[in-house]
Each structure stands twice: as C-alpha cells, then as structure tokens.
Amino acid sequence: MSVRNFEALLNPRSVAVIGATNRPRSVGAVVMHNILRGGFEGPVMPVNPKHTAVAGVLAYPSVASLPIPPDLAIVCTPPATVSELLRSLGAVGTRAAAVLTAGLSHAKDEAGASLAARAMEEAERSGLRVLGPNSLGLLVPGIGLNASFAHTGAEPGHVAFVSQSGAVCTAALDWARASAVGFSHFVSLGDSADVDVADLLDWLGADPNVRAILLYLESILVRPETARAGRASTLPARKFLSAARAASRNKPVVVLKAGRREEAARAAFSHSGALAGADDVCDAALRRAGLLRVERIDELFDAAETLVRSRRLSGDRVAIVSNGGGLAVMATDGLVARGGRLADLAPDTIRRLDAVLPPSWSGGNPVDLIGDAPGERYASALGTVLGDPGVDAVLVLHAPTAIASSEEAALAVAEVVRKHESRPDVFASWLGREGGDQAQRILREAGIATYDTPEDAVAGFAHLLAHRVGQALLREVPPSLPVEFAPRTEEARRVIEAALAAGADRLSEAESKAILSAYGVPVVPTRIAGDAEAAARAAAEIGFPVALKILSPDVVHKSDVGGVSLDLPSTAAVLDAARAMVERLRSTAPQARLAGFTVQPMARRPAAIELFVGIGCDAIFGPVVLFGQGGLAIEQIGDRAIALPPLNLNLARELVGRTRVARLLGGFRGVPPIDRDALELALVKVAQIAVDLPEVVELDVNPLVADASGVLALDARIRIQRADRADRLAIRPYPRELEETVSLRDGRSVRLRPIRPEDEPSYLAFFTRLSPEDLRFRFFNLVRAMPHSQLARYTQIDYDREMAFIATAEGPDGAPQTLGVVNAVASPGGAEAEFAIQVRTDLKGQGLGHALLAKMIRYCRARGLRTLVGQVLPDNRAMLELAHALGFQSRFSREDGAVEVRLALDRTAAGA
C-alpha cells in the first residue's frame, strides 16, 4: 500500500501549474484562479513559455527554469506533452503531480504506444507520484489549497472526500457548501493510473485530522500492487479491502458505490453463478471490511455526521420523544422498516413521565409531549428517558407551533444532553424553515446529530446499526485451517484431479457429493447405475422407496429434462421411470450424452426446509459463499445472501440472518426449529472448500434440507477448472498454520501465534505489567495508558500488510496471558518491514525474545521481504545483544537519537 511522497501531494509547501494561462475558461486559467483565491501561502509558480505572467504571477518558460523544485505540480497540458513534462518534473526533484489532462488513456503516440503508459513509465523512473490523469484536481482547505478546476471551493473541516467521478465531485462541493460541510481533503482520482483509492485510504486513515472518509466509487479495481513477495497481487480487490479494513478500524468510512442495479454479464453454469450478482458480492465485501454503504450523495454526509457524533451504540432499542403524534408514527414506521425497534420503557420511567407530562400524554413509547410542549417539558421527558437502561438511542422530534418556541425547545434538549455524560445516542429532527435552521445549529453545537426530517433521522440511526454490524464483522478473523472439523482435503483433491485428467469441467453428482463428504457435509447415499436394469438392481439393494435421477455430463438442471423421479416403490417402477427418462432426454436434449442414472434412498424429512448453499467466483473479489432458500424456484424466489470465505460460526450466523428464509428456521405453525448449529457448521465447511480447492469455481447444494435433526445434502453439482494455488481470497484469513509451541529455559511451554482481536484484554494486562523502563524502551517515552483505539490498532491487524506474533500461556486462573509480542509492518514499497518487540518484564532471560524475533525473521523471509529494520534506544543493551545474535547490523543515528538495527533477509541470519 504505497503512500510514498503523499506528504508532497496532500500537504505541499510549493505548487507549480504547468500549462497555466490567461485564456478565459481554460483549465489552466481556472486552476490558477482557484489556487490564488484559496489563499495558499506557499510559492505558486505558473509554467507557460508563451506568457511572462499568469494571473499577475511571474511565469516560467519551462520546468527546468523554476527557481525551486515544486512539491506538487498541476499538469493542464495536451496529452502528447504529459510524459515529457513528468520526466522533467522528476529530474528537478518534484515528488507529486496532479494530471488534469483528459484523453491520455485513449491517446497513442506515433508508434502506437499508449501515452498514459509512457507517462507512468517516466513517473516511476523518478518516484514521482501521479494523481490522475483526467482528474478534476484536489482541495486541501486547511492549507488554503484549491488545485482544481472546480467551480467552487470548500471550507476547512474534518471529513475527507474521495471520488472516481469529477461530476460527482462538483455536485458534492455544491451540496456541501449549501449545507455548511467542510473538508480536510477533497480528491478527484481521475483514471487512477498511479494513486488510487486504496492508497488514499491508507493515508487518510492514519491522518488524525480526518475524522471520517467519504468515498464515491464506480469500480473497486485499483492499480495492481507490487506485493511484498515481489509479485503482483493475484486479486484486484485485495489491496482495496486491506486498506479499507485498516482505515475503518480507525474512523468511519462511508461509501456511495454506483452500479447497484447492474446485471451480472456472464452466463452461469449453476444457481451460484446466476445468483452471485456483481453488486451483491461488492456489498458483501464492503460490509466485511467495516464500511458503511449508502445510496445518495446527501446520505454520504448525513451518515458521516451521524457516525462522527455517535457514541458506541449498544443495541437497536429506540425511544421517540415528540410534540406530535403524526411525527412519531412516521418515525416508528421507518424505524421498524430499517431494523430498529421501539424500546419498552421501564415502569419506573413511565411513573416519572406521568409526574412531569400532561395527563393526556401517550403513556408509553413514543412519548407524545402534546403539541404545545415548551422547552422545560422536552427537558423533563428527555432526561427521564435517557436514564432508562432499556433504551439504546433516543429520537427527539419537533414540529413548529405558534405557542412554543422551536429554539427554546432546542436549547432545552441541548442542555439535557450536555449534562448527561454517560447516555445513549440522541438524534434530532426539528421541522420547519422558520426557526428550524437556528434550532438545528443549537443542537449541532451540542454534539447532537440533527436531520431535516424524521425519516432522515431514522436513516441516521439505521446507519449506526449497519456500521455496528460492519465493525463486528471486521473483528472476525476466521482461520485458514478449520478448528471445528478436520477435512479430508487430499481425498477431495484426488477426485478433482481425476476428473480434470479425464478432460471434464464438471463433476458428476456422485463426485460432487464425495467432495462434500470429504468436508463433513452430510449427504444422502448415492449409487451410480449404467442403465435401467442396473438402476433397478441398485434400488432393490438400497431398499424402497428410492429417488432416481438421470446422469449426463451435458445436463445441469435435471428437472429441466424430466430427469428426476421420486418415491419409486418397486423394481418395476424404477425400470419404467428410467426408460421414460431416456425417451424424454432424447426428445428435449438430443445432443446430451447419457452416462446412466443415480439411485438414492428417499430422505423422509417431512418438516424439513429446503435451503441452498453454494460457491461462486467473482472476477474482482474471488471466491464467495452463497446461502438462501432452495428448491426448484430458487432463482425466481431470489432469496440469497453472500459472504467472503473463509467463515467461522459467527460469520455463518450473520450470513443466514440476512435472508428471508431465516425467519422460518426458528419454527412456525407446529414445525419445530431447525438445528441452527448444524446449518452454520455446514456453511463453514462449504466455505472451507472455497479456501482449499481453487479448482472449484462453482458449487451448488440444492436442496440442502434442514430440520431439527440436522442438515442433509440431497443434490450437488460442481464446476471445476485448472487453477494455481496463489492467494485468491479477498481477505487473508487468520494464518493458523503459523501457530507453534516453544519451550522456555525454565521448561515452560509457550504458544507462539499470530495476534487476534480477542487478545485485546490480555494485551492490556500485558501492558500494565511492563516496567517504566521497558515502556520507555518500547515507545521511546513513558506511556501511562493504552486507550481502546490504540489497543485495537495493535490487535486488529490485517495479515496481508502486517504481522504480530504473541507468546501466550495459560495463567493461574485458567485464562490466557500474553507474555510477549513482536510485530512488523511492511513499508509502502513492500521491500522492507520495521519491527518492534516486547517481552513481559518478569520473563526476561528465558529465551522468549529470541524465539519471537527469530519467528518474525522466518516469516518476513518467507513473505519475500528483503530487509527487516528496527529502532533501539542506545541504553537498551539487552535488545542490541539480541539483534546482534540474530545477525542484525547496527548504526547509531544522531538525528533520531537511536540505534538502527538492520537485517538483510536474503542472507542466512544466525539462529534464525
């Protein structure tokens, strides 16, 4: 994830405008006007050989003639000139350029080479970072920089906006100015030939001045990354999701992704292919990354305000306080439709409200204050409701009246909220333009998320609920190797290899069920018969009644050709059914080859629900898992949810909960609940097939019947193709294969493993047991506290970009204890990683530090990194001795006041 030279791009000290001009309405003229009008305080240097001055500023004939190398260059010249200009800028030491030139991606030179490719080659030679081409430009209002040809500027703020569309940029600027919304950064990506959305997420996610990030995306495709192993990432989305997950752990990231209604543009072999629409997959990926997706531009900003002002939402129970019953009814309808519910007010809360409200108040939730409610009535009611332990959020509504002041009511609500330090989230909607605008200002200044309509306020609460779910999904790190079961992976691979060797691209039903069986998914026993007579004999051996199905490599959906017969009671019935199937196949699909029949015992499960489980493969996000209602009308019903593998039981439970059929699984009208544990485990097993077997590109289990006794796969089909075993997953799973046990010098056994989010409590306990000197050695100053945000940063890592190994052992109380930790973060270019290590103070001298650092060295070497570096205080002699023992070279830096230790990983290190 490269943020190299982003300081020059997003916080430049000097700017050059290449192609600046005095010609009215030209890009160069508008850019110069915007920069000068914005109040940028650094040098602004127009470059144009035809002008001595542009907009009253001395102009320079060429890049080489500039008096100083500009940090940032804005390029507004014809396509044919761009590559040479980037070469010149790199030669003088410019570190970043925004190329506003359009048409570069489609233009070619005399030899037929792409001008965009030539331009990027010139930039890469000097390390010049390029925003664009075809970019509107960028704005950094905090430093007065408006390096764009937008029609208006932006006010300073703490929200970053990044867009793949210039038109959306101008619309968003208009909306934001009218709504008094300010920005920390406002960036138009253009064609993203170099700087892409993932790079900006990395930078903005780490910027403390940015409280929320807003994205407008039309595509998730990003510039191919040079991975740490020195090879291009095999999956386009992996870079984006890695950056998105890192950013969303630090601050809200809200996405408006266009193309939600686009149909999948490929023919599908199976239900999985037909059901896994591209946008459904994107939606699942964004949710898993902890991002909040919205539908409209104004919703982007509303959601950002909601999330920035929110406290930690604890549930979905909402109390509504309103001076009008109609407002409360509309809000209640919207609340229930969006997944919230009205809180049941406690009897004590009702009694206290009885004491402060008129006798005609509603008597429950919603709390109707009656239309003439003055400020003190709002204050009394809100203060009472905020103290109810059964309330997770409060929605306060106000309609203007001639009797009571809107501003007075707002002041009263604001005062109550200020007094309640520990309180649920409060949302407000003050209707009416006259007085409403001032009331909204009062509420916002009190830190209350405020909206124009009750529906918008309910949508704000729904955003919080969705963000809460996304953050929970973000903390889930299913392992690369399952812990709930032991699959027979090699057995499954042999089935696939045999089919591929025979030239097949589909597995038979029996072969497909063999794969499922190898992964522990219960399947109905299946016999293969070559002809009608063999089918009849197999049926007699199985026992009647039986199910008979046609077997053909050219028939995907057997029911389409009349190839399924159920409840056959006798040998004669099997013979008749088989012969009839052959006749139907000849008439409906004369080119289809007949390989025989499959015979199965009838599965008598009258209360079972037909479900569907599948695997699909998305071109951007890789393998996906599907779940929904099954049966013959599966595509017409269209009830499905999608998730990225691998899954654990929590993720499987969340996947099931996103379908309509989930409401039937808890039982209804005398039908008992199904075994949810068995269903969720089956989903985990199918997801593991997607992880382990890259040759499986589509898989259908339809139906998977489920009832109180468990689940059973009645039919299955799998499509296969040759594939390499490179990383194919959009999110790298928890690398369970890196776990190991080592013995310390005192004989104690310690488990070394990658860190997980659930290690946060033990990590905090580990931190509190470090001596002041050890804290100084680790953080280079005395750190007295470790807030949750920092703990989350250390324990909720993305294994694709960094690694942390902890040493853990069972404590006296049986709970796991963290004894030491080593972490390493790869540099933007992926060639180098910086490490830090800490061992609990009372465990030094046991060899734990050596074991942790040696493990990290092995890991970094295996990932293809070339160098491992660390910073050590000069008086930390024990750490310096450990580094030297493992082969590190050291060099004292006067500038940093620390010793840099450096290990070349392409050479064998002693003891590592």
N, C-alpha and C positions, 0 to 999 in steps of 0.2 A: 504494500500500500504506500505509494510514493507521495510524500509531501515535501520533497526536496525543492528548495527555493520558493516555498509558498509564502515565506515572510516578504519576499520581494513582490509577489503577486498581490497579496491581500493587505499588506501594510507597507507600501513603498514609501521611500523618502524622496524620490525624484521620478518624474514621468516625462517620457518623450512621446510626441504624437507624430507618427510617420504618415505623411500624406495630409497633414493639416493644411487648410486652405481658407481663403476668404470668400470662396464661391458660395453664395446663399443656398441653403437647403442641401448642401452636400454633407456626407458623413463626416469628413474631416473638419468642416466648419462647425457642425453641431457638437462634435466631441470637444473641440477646443472651447467652445462657448460653455459647455456643461462643466468642464474642469475648472475654468476660471470663475464661473458663477458659484460653484460648490464651495469655494474657499479653501482649496488645498494649499497648504503652506509651503510645500517643498518646491524645488525648481520645476518649471513646466517648460519643455523645450520642443517647439514645433520644428519639424523637418520637412522642407519642401524646396527644391532647387530653384523654383520659379518665383519665390517670394522672399523679400528681405524681412518681412514681419507678418505675422498672422494674429489677428485679433489684438493688435497692438503689442505683441510679444516678439522679440527678436527671433527670427527663424534661421535655421542652419541648412546648408545645401545637401548634407549627407550625414549618415550615421557616424562616419569616421570623424567628421568635423565637430561633433558635440564636445563641449568643454569637460563634461564628466560622463561616465557610463551611467545611463539611467537604470534605476532598479527595475522599472516597468516601462515597456514600450507598447503603445497602442498603434496597431497597423491598420490603416484605412486606404490601402493602395490596390491597384488592379491585380488579379490573380497571378499574372506572369511575373510580377515583381517580388512576390512574397518570399520565395525560397532564398533569393539573394539577400534580401533585407534581413532575414533571420540569421543568415551566415554572418553578415556584418555586425548585427547586434551581439551575437555570440562572441565574435572576435574582440569587441571592445569591452566585454565583461558584463553585459546586461544579463540578468538572471531570469526574467519572466517577460512574456509578451501576450497581449490580447489581440488576436487577429480577428478583426471585424469584417474582413473581406468575404463576400459571398461567392459561390460558384467554384470554389477551389476544389471541392471534392469531385466535380464532374469534368473539370478542365484538364487538358493534356498538353504536353509540350510537343515540339516538332517530331520527336522520336516516339511519340505515343505514350510516354510515361505520365503517370498521374502527377499533377502539380502539388496536390496535397501530400502525396508520399514523398516527393522531393523536398518539400518544405519541412516535413517532420524529420527527414534524414539530416538536414542542416541543423535543426534544433538539437537533435540528440548528440551530435558531434561535440557541442559545447555545453551540454547540460541545461540548455535554455528551456524553461517550461512554457508551454503554449496553451492559452485558453482560446477555444475556437477550433478552426475558423468558423465563419458565419455566426459569430457571437454578437449580441447586442452590446456587450461590454460588461462592466461591473461597477458597483457602487459600494463604497465603504463610508457611510455618512459620519462615523465617529471621527474620521480624519479629514472630512470635507472632500472626499474623492468621489466624483461622478465621471468616471471614464467610460461613458456610454453615449449612444445617440438616442437615448430615451427622451420622450417629450416632456418629462418632468423629473424632479429629483426625489429624494427620500429624506425623512427625518431620522436622526440617530435613535437607536433602540437596542434591544437585546434579542431580537429574532432574526435568524438568518434565512434567506430565501434563495433557493437554487432551482433553476428551471432549464428544461431542454427545449423550451419554445420562447422565442423572442416576443411573439404576440402575447403570450400569457404574461410575460414579464411586464409589458406596458399596461395591460389590463390590471395586473396586481398592483402596480405602482399607483394607478388611478384610484383603485379601491382603497388602498392603504392610506393615501393622502386624505381622502374624504373621511376616513374612519379614524384618523389621528394615530395610525400604527407606524412605529419606527422600526428601523432595521440596523443590525450590526453589520450585515453583509447582504448584498443583493447581486447575484451572479447569473449571467446567461451563459450556458455551457456551449451553445452552438453545436458543432459537429463532434465535439469531444475527441479530436484526433490525438490529444495528449491528456490534458487534465479532464478527468471525468467525475461523475457524481460520487464514486467511491472515494476518490482522493479528497474531495471536498468534505465528505462526511468524516474522514479521518481528522482533518484539520479543525473543522468547526466543532466536532465532538469533543476535542481537547481544549478548546478556547473557553476560558472561564467567563468571558464577556458575553458568550452566546448562551441564552437560557433555553431556546427551542430552535429546532431546524425544520423548515418547511420545504418540501420537495414537490415540484411538478415534473412528472416523468411520462414519457411516451414509450420508452423502451428501457429494459433493465440491462441491455447489452452495454458493456463497458470495454474500455481499451484493454486488450489482453495483457495480463500481468506477467512479468518475469518472476516466476516463483522462486522461493528460497532454494529450491533444488536445482536452479539454473535452467528450468524448462517452463514453457508456457503452461498456465493453468488449463486443465482439461475441461473445465466447466465455466461458461461465461459468467454465470451468476455468483460464483463462489467469492470473487473479490468484492462484489457489491454487498452480499449478505454478511461477509466478515466485517466490513466497515460499518454496515448498518447496525449490526449487533453491538459492536463496540460503542458506537455513538449513542444508541438508545439506552445503554446501561447508565449513561451519564446525564442524559437530558431527553425530553420528549422529541420524537421525530415524527412529523405528520406528513403523509404522502397523498397527493392527488395524482392517481395513475390513470391516464386516459386509455381508452380501448376496452372498457369493461364488457361491452356487448359484442365484441368481435368473435366471430365463429372460428372454431379450430379449422385450419385449412389443410387437413390431411385426411386421407382415407384411413379408416381404422379397422384392424383385424378383429378387435374384441370390443366388448362393452367398455372396458377400461380405457381404450383409446378414444372411443366415442364420447365418453363422459368426462374425460380429463381435459376440458377446455383450457386454452392457454391462460385466460384471465383467472380461472379458478385456481390454477397452480400458482400464479403470481400472488393471488390473495392469500393463499396458504403460506407462501414463503414470507410475505411481508408480516403476517401475523406471528409467525415463528421467530422472526427477527426482532419482535417487540415494537414494530412500527404501527402507527395508527393510520388507517386509510379513510379518506373522506371523499365526497362526491363533487363538491363545488369549491370555487376559489374563496368565497366568503367563509365557508366552513373551515378552510385551512386556518384562517386567522382566529375564528371563534374557538377552534379546538386548541390552538396554541395558547390562547388566553386562559382557557379552562385548565389545561394541564400545568401551566406555569403557576397559576394562583392556587391550585389544588393542594390539599394536604394528602396524606396517604389514605385513600378510600378503603374502607374495611368491609363494605357489603353493598347490597342493592336495595336496602330499605329506605324509602324516601318519605319525609313528612312535607306536606304542602301547606303553606300559610298564605292566605289570600283575602283581599277585601271584596271578592266577588265569586259567587258560586260557579258562574259560567267559565271564568278563567281556570278555576280549579278542575272542573270537569274536563276541559280540553287538555290540560296538563296531565291529568290522570290517564286519559286515553293514550296520549303519546308515550307516557311513561311505561305503561304495560306493553304497548306495541314494541318498544325498544328494549325490553328485557328487564325493566325495573319492576318494583312492586311497592305498594303503599305500606308504610310501617304501621304496625299495630301499636298504638300509643298505650303506655302502661296506665293502669288505673290511677296511680298517684299523679301522673301527668294530666289526666282528664280532670281530676279533682282540682288541681292547681289552675287549670284553664277555666274551670267553672267559676273560680273565685275572681278572675280578672276580666272575663269576657261577658258580654250581654247574655241574658237568658236564652235569647234566640240563636246563639251561635250553633254551629253544625253538630257539636257534641262528639266529634271524632276527627279522623284524618280523611280528607283535607280539613284544615282548620279554617272555617269561614269566619272572618272577623266582623262581617257586616259592612256594607258599603261606606258608611261614614267614619270608618276606623281612623282615629287620629294617631299621631306618632307614638304616644305612650301605650296605646293598645297593641300596636305592632311590637314594641319593645317587650312588653309583658309576655305576649304569646310566644315570640321567638325565643326569648330567654328560657321560658319553660320547656319548649320543645327541644332546644339544644341540650338540655340536661337529661333527656330520656335515653337510657342505654340501648334501647331498641331502634334508634334512629341512626342511620349511616350518613344521611345527607338531608338538607332542608332546602326546599324551593320556595322562595318568597316572591309573591306576585302582587302587583298593584295596578289598578285601573284608576284613572283620574276622576275625581268627583268635585263638585262645587263646594262641598262642606269641609273637606280635609285637604291639607296641602301635600302634594306629592313629594316636595323637597323635605318637608318636616318628617314624613314617614321614612324617607331615605336616610336622613340624619339619625333617626332613632334606631333603625336597623344597623347602620354603620357603627353606632356607639356600642350596641349589644355585642356585635361581632368582635370589636376591639377588646372588649372586656373578657371574652371567653377565649383564653389562650388554648386550652385543650377542648376542641369542639369538632363536630362533623363539618364537612364541606357545606358551604352555603352558596346557592345560586339565586340570582335575582333577575326579574323582568319587570321593568317599570314602563307601562304603555303610555302612549301619548307624546306628541312632539312638544307641546307647550308645557314646560316644567319637567318633561321626561328626560331631556338631554342633561339638564343640570343635576337631576336626581341620579342619573347613571354615572355622572362624573363623581359625585359624592360617594357612591357605592364602590366604584373602581379604586378611588383613593384609599378606601378602607380595605382593599385587597379582596373584594368580592367579585367573582366572575359575573358579569352583567350582560343581558341579552335584550334584543328588541322585542321579542315575542315569547310567550310561554313555550311554544313549540321549539324555538331555538334553545331555550334554557334546558328543556328536556333532552334535546340533542346533545347539549354540553355534558349533561350527566351520563348519557349513553357513551359519549367519547371516553369519559373516565372509566366506565365499566369495561369498555373494549380495551383501553390501554392497560387496565389492571390485569385482564386476561393475557394480553400480549407480554406483559412483564413476567407473569408467571410462566408462560411458555419459554421465555428467554432463559429462565433459570433452569429449565430441564435439559440435562445433558445425558441422553441415553448412551450406553456403551457401544463400542464397536463389536464387542463379543457379548452375547447374551448371558445374563445371570439367572434368568428364570427357567431355562431349559438348555439341553445340550443337543444341538442339531447334528445330524449325520451328514455333514457338508460334502465329504468326499463321495459318499454314496449318491447324492444328488448330482454331483458333477459328472459322475460316470454315466448316468442316464443321459445327461445333456450332450456329453462328448460323443456318445454312441449315435445319437440322433444327428448331430452335426456331421459326423463322419459318413453317415448314410445320405447326406445331402438334404436332410429335412430342415424346414424352418418352423415347423410346428410339432409339438409333442402330441402323441395320442392321449386320449382321456386317461388310459391306464398309466402312461408315463407321467402325465401331469399329476395324477394322484400319488404316484411314487415320490415325486418331489415334495408334495405337501406332507406326506407321511414321514419323510426323512427329517422334516422340520417340526414334527409333532402335532400337525393339524389332523384331527380325526377325520377319516374318510370312510365312505361306505365301501365294503369289499367289492372288487370288480374283476370279472373273468372275461377273457377275450376268446371269441369263437370265430373260426374262419368261415363258417357257412351256417345255414339254418339248422341243419341236423346237429352240428356241434353246439350251437346255442341251446337247442332243446336238451341235449345231454348235460350241459353245464347247469341249466336251470334245475334239472332233476337232482343233481348233486347238491346244489345250494339249498333247495327247498322252496316250495311255492308259498306265496305268490312272488313274482320277480318283476323287475323292470328290464326292458330290452331297448337298446339304443343302437343306431347304425354307427359304423366305424368307417370314416372316409377322411383321407388327408385333405380333400377338397371341400369338405362341408364344415363350416364353422358353427353355425347355429342349427342343430339337428332338427329342432321343431319346425324350421322353415321348409324342410323337405319331408315332413311327416315321419321323421326318424326316431320317434320316441313312443314307446307303448308301456303303459304302467299296469300294475295289478294283474299280471298274466297268471291264471290259476293252474295251468296244466301244460304238459308237453305239447299237446295238440295246439293249444293257444299260442305257444311260443313259435311253433312251426308256421302257423298261419300268419302271425304278426311279422315274422322275419320275411316271408315270401312277399307279403304286401308291401313291406318297406322297400324291397328290391324293385318292385314294379313302380312305386312312387318315385324312387330315385331316378330310374331310367326316364320317366316322363318329365320330371321337374328339373333334373340336372343331368342330362345325358352324358356330359363330359366328365362327371365326377367318378373317381375311382372308388371301388368298393373293396375295403380291406377286411370286412367281416362285421362282427357285432360285439357289443359288450353286454354282459349279463350281470345284474346286481340284485341282491335281496331287497325287497321293498322295506323302506325305513318307515315303520309305523310310529309317527310322532304327530298325533292329531292336533296338539296345541302348539306346535312349533311355528315360528315366524320365519318366513323366507327372507334372508339377507343376502348381501352381495359384498365380497371383498375382492380387491384387485390390485394390480400393479400396472402403472403406465410409465412412460418415459417422455419427459419434456425436453425439447431441444435446448432450452436455456437453463432450467433448474434440475435436470437429470431425473432420476427415479422418483416416483411419487406413489403413495398408497391411497387407495380409494375405499370408501365404505358407504353403504346405503341400503335402501330397500331393494330386495332382489325379486326374482320371478320373471315370467315371460315379458311383462310390460316394463322392464327396468328402465329402458331409455325414455319411454313415454312418461313414466312417473317422475323421472329426473331427480330423485331424492338421493343426493350423494354429498359427501364431504371429502376433502383431500388433505393429506399431510405429507411432510417430507420425512423419509426414513433416515436413521432408524427410529423406532418408537420405544418408549418404555410404557409401563402401565398407566401412568398419569397422562401421557400424551395420547394413548389409545382411548382412554376415558373421555378426554376432551374431543377427540375425533368423533366418537359415537354421539356425543352430546350435541353436535352441530347438525344432526339430521332430524328429519321429521319422524322417522320410524322410531327414534329413541323414546318417544312418548308411549309407544306400545310395549317397550321392553320391560317396563315395571309392572306389567299385568293390567288386565282390563276385563270386565264382564265375565268373571269366572275363570279367565285364563291366568294362570299363575305367572309371576315374574320369571324371566329367563335367568340363566346363570351368567350374570354380567362378568364375573371374574374369568370364566371360560372364554367368553367372547373377546374380552380385552387381551387375554393372553394369545388367542388365535391371531389377533391383529398384530401383536408384537412379533409373532412367528412369521407371518407373511412379510412383514417389513424387513425381517432379517434375510429373507430370500432375496429381496432387492439389494441388500447390502453385500451379501456373499456371492451372488451369482449374476455377474454383469451380463451374461448371455441371455438372461430372462428379460425381454423387453416389454412383454405384455403378459399378464396373468389374469384369468377370471376364475373366481369360485362363485358359481351361481347355479343353484342356490346353496348358500350356507344356512342350514336350518338351525334354529336356536330355540331351546326351551329350558325348563327347569333342570333338566339332566345334563345340559351342556350344549356343544355345537357339533355339527357333522356336515362335512362337505359332500354333497350329492353329485356334483358335476364340476369339472375343472378343465380349463384349456390354457395352454402356454405357447407363446410365440418366442422363438429363440433366434439369435444370430451371433456370429463370431464377434468377440469384443476383447479389448485388453483390460487389464485389471488396474489401470490407473485410477486415481481419485475421481469418482463420478458423483459423489454426494454433494449437494449444495451446501450443507453444513457438516463440518467434520465432527464425527461423534467423539464421545469420551474414549480415549485410546486405552482400553482396558489391558491390551497386550503389553503395555509398558509397566504394569504393576510387577513388583518383585519384593522378596523378603531378604533382608540382610541381617547379620549378627554384629552387634557392637562388641567392644573389647571386654565388657563386663558380662557377656553372654546373652544379653537381652536381644530378642528378635524384634525387628522394626520393619514395618511395611513402608516401602517407597512407592509412591504412586502419583499420577497427575492430580492436581487440586480440583475440587468440585465446589459448586455453590453452597452445598450444605456444610462445607467445612468452615463457614464464617464464624459460628460460635467458638469452635475450638481454636481458630486462628486468633480471635480476640483474646482468649485465655492465654494463648502462647505469647501474645504481645505484652500482656500485663505482667508476665513473669520474666521479661527481659530486664537486665540491669541498666541503669542510666548510661553506663559506658557502652554497653552493647547497642543501645538505641542510637547513641552518637555515632558509633562505628557504622551502623546500617544506614541511617538517614542523614549523616553529616551534621546533625544538630539534635538537640534534645526534644523529642516528640513526646508530649504528655498524654495525648489522647488519640484514638483511632476512630473517627466517625464512621457511620454505616456506609456512606458514599465511598470512602477510601477502602474499607473492608470489601465492599462489593467489587471494587476495581481489582483487588488482589485475588479474589476467589472466583469471580465470574469472568473467566477468560475465554477467548476464542482460540482453540487449539490450532487453528490454521495460521495464526500470526504470532503466537507467543506460547510459552510453556512454563509451568510452575510445577515442581515436584515437592511434595511434602513427605516428611517422615512422620508416621503415625503409629501409635501403640495404645493398647487398652489401659486406661487409668485405674486407680484403686476402686472407683465407683462403677467400673464397667463401661464407662463412656470413653469414646476415642479422644486421645490427646494428640495435639500437634507438637512435635519435638523439634522440628527444623523445617526450613523451606529454602529452595533455590528457584529463582525464576530467570528467564531470559526472554528478551523482546528483540525481534529481528528489526534491522534498520530498514528504511524505505526501499533501498535497492535490493534487499534480500541477501546480501553477501555477508553481512556482519550482524552479530547479536551482542547486546550488552546484558551482563548477568549481575545478579545480586544474591547474596546467600546469608542466612542467619540460622544459628543453632541456639537452642534454649540455653541460658546461662549455666544452669546446673548440670548440663550434659556435655560440656566441652571436654576434650581429651579422650572421647570414646570412639573416635573414627567416624562420627556421623557426618561431619562436614566434608570429609574426604569422599565418603560414599555418595553424598548428594551431588557434589560438584563433578565427580567422575561420571555419574549417571547423566548429568546435563551435557557434559562433553560428548559422550557417546551419542546422545540424542541429536545434538546440533550437527555432529559429523554426518549422521545418517540422513539428516534433512538437506544436506548439501551446502551448508554454510561454510564459509572459508575462514572466518575469524570469530573468536569469542573474546570480548573485552570486558573489563570491569574497572571501577574506580575504588581505590582503597586509601584510607587515611594513613599517613606515614607512621603513626604510632600503633597501628593495628598489626602488630608483628605476627600474631598467630595466623591472620589471613594471608599475609605476604608469604609466610613459610609454606602454607598450604598451596598457594598458587604456584610457587617455585617448584614444589614437589610434584605438581601435575604438569609441569612443562611450560608454564607461562613465563614470558619475558616482561620485565618491569621498566618503567621510565617515569621519573618524577616530573610533574608539570607545575611550574611556578605559578602559572596563570590560574590553575584550578586549586592549587594547594593540596594536591592529591597525587597518589601514585597510580598510573595507568598500568594495569596488567593485561597482557595480550597473548593469546594462544592461536597459532596457525593450525587450523583443524585439518589441513591436508597433509600434515606431518603427524607421525605417531607420537602421542604425548605419554610420558612416563606415568605408569599407574592408571591410565585411563582406558 
